[in-house]
């Protein structure tokens, strides 16, 4: 593996700025890595080789001022449901195979303005609506740690590309863990930002997503916390095309004492022993760094899961163009929607309950600066288990259960890769209060120093 593809985005930018390497060398190294590795795992759907090399040469001839930009000359990848002018926004469906957007998404423009160079598009499931990554247009993306296991979804292509050194940083989105699920399964890190911090502007099938808009957030994925932190700073800020986006400082007032809540137990669900150990280790690391750490029960998780799920089901999944999906995917969506049919509340009542739960969690996350628990409440499962009528509902609930607060309540959450157990990556999730993404990232940085990311790897 070329040494350049092992490095993080910020480190690459610094090396380019110092003249210790060139953007052309960095981009070529990643393009060669794509040629070597992508045929094995199918994470990159489109290689942007020609334009990337042209931009790299321009980057190397840029002014000193331009070269000081945080990601000047650094390659990045873009999930195929995010608008990029030079390629279609397919959403993983043959129907949208030629759906070229009218303009870049704001987050793409912001990456370009930071000096980054697009080198590829990445795979996703149909309309981003699975925790596995497979679709009838681009095919299946394989988990580089174990091809029998899901790479996660829906940003599975992005995570697999970053985990194998094909990209140092990339763009994804998250309505039900889609930045965090694949980070967990592939052994990288990501942040699902506070809703509104990063503008979400989409065209075509994603342009009007109705009631689930408060659940959906775009964000960065990378192997290093410093990269997702910088990525967030680049992507954040109001954009006129997203009325829900806001300008809020990236850093807030720091407390005199830091407290972390540790969630090692969840009612009705037995967490994997490897996950519990990672949560315990994270608590020990923070304690050794002066934090007060207490084991707690996360508040009203069952209600949070139900409210997120029923609004997503009735306000989003039922509106999906299932006639364009594979029959087994459409059947899975119908089945999962049905699991929330017992919730007999009007839509008004559901949003009133959501508001109440947001207050409960804000109070909780003011007592504790962060809450550390599992990303998934189960291990990465065999591919297509989510489609299985007998097994699917159970694995999906365990996967979504501690993911749901970030989407349902709008909270920021970091998925942090912390190690490997029995040949597959392990990790934790770090929650903070609304617009305190900085606290989740602070805790992640401290933990990462003792438990660094296990990737990039060669596909197993």
C-alpha positions, 0 to 999 in steps of 0.5 A: 500500500502506497504510504500516501493513501495511508495518510489522513486528509489534513496530513496530506494537505499539510504535506502538499502545502510544505512542498513535501509532496504534490497534489498530482502525486497524492491524486495519482496514488489514490487513483492507482489505489482505486484501480487496484482495490475497487474491483474487489469491493465495488465502492467507487461507482465512477472514477473521475480520473481525467478531471482529477488529474487536471485539477491536481496539476492546477493545484500544484501551480496555484498561488501561495494563498490558495495552497494554504486552504485546509484541503488544497490538492487533497482528493475526496469522494462523493456519495451518489445521492449528492449533486455533483455537476459532472456526473449523475445523481443516480440514487442507486436506481436505473431510472435515475442513471442519467439524472444530471443535476443543474448545479453542485450541492452546496457541500460539494462547492464548499469542499471545492472552495477548500481546495479539495479535488473530487476523484470518484462517486460512491455507492449506496442502496436504492434511495439510501433506504437500507443498512446494506449497500446493493442496488440494481444499477451499480451492484453490491459494495462489499465490506473490506473486512469480510465480504459476507458482512454488510458494509453498512448503509446507506453510505456504504460505498463511501465507508468502504472506499475510505477504509481501503485507502481509496479516499481520505475523506468523503461526503455522505448523509444520514436520515437513519444512521447512514453516516454512522452505520457504515463507519461502524461496519467498515472501521472508520469515523464520521459525524452526523452533525446537528440538524441545520448545521450543514445545509442539505440541498438535493435535486431530483428524487431527494428534492422534497422529502417532506416530514423527514427533513428534520431527520436528514443531515449531510456530513463528512466521513474519514479515518481520523477525527481531525479530518471529520472535524475540519470537514464539518468546519468546511461544510457548516453554515447557512445556505439560502436554498436550505431554509432549515440551515443556520449559522451557529459557532462551531465551538461553544463555552466549555464547562469547568468540569467535564462529565460523560454518561456511559451507556453499557446496558439497554433494556431488552437488548444484550449488547455484544461483549466487544462493544461493551468493552470498547465503551468501558475503555472509552470511559477509562480514557476520559476518566484518566483525562480528568473527566467525571464518568458515570454509568447511566441508562439513556432516557426513554430510548424506546419512545425515541426509537418509536417516534423516529421510526413512525415519522420516518415510516409515514412521512418518508418510507411510504412516499418512496418510489417503490415501483422503481425498487427491486421487489425484495427491497420494496417488500422490506420497506413495507414490512419495516413500516408495519412494525410501527403501526401500533403507534396510535398518534396523529402526526401532530401528536407525534411531533409534540412527543418529539418536541418533549423528547428533545427537551428530555435529551437536552436536559440529559446532555446538559448534565453530561457533556457527552453520552457514550454508547454503542453505534449498533446494538449488534455486530455487523450482520450477514449481507441481505439479513435486513431483507429476510422476513424472519430475521430482518425486523430484529436485526434492524431494531438492534442496529437502529436503536441507539442510532435513532436519537441523532435523527429523531431529535436532531442531535450530533453524534460521532461514530468512532472506530476504536479497534478490531475484535474477531477480525471485524472493526469495533467502535462506539458512538458519542452524543452531545447536545444540539449544536455542541458537535464540538463536545462530541468531537473533543471526546472523540479526539481524546479517545482516538489518541489511545485507540486509533482507527484500524484502517486503511486495510487491504480487502480481506 
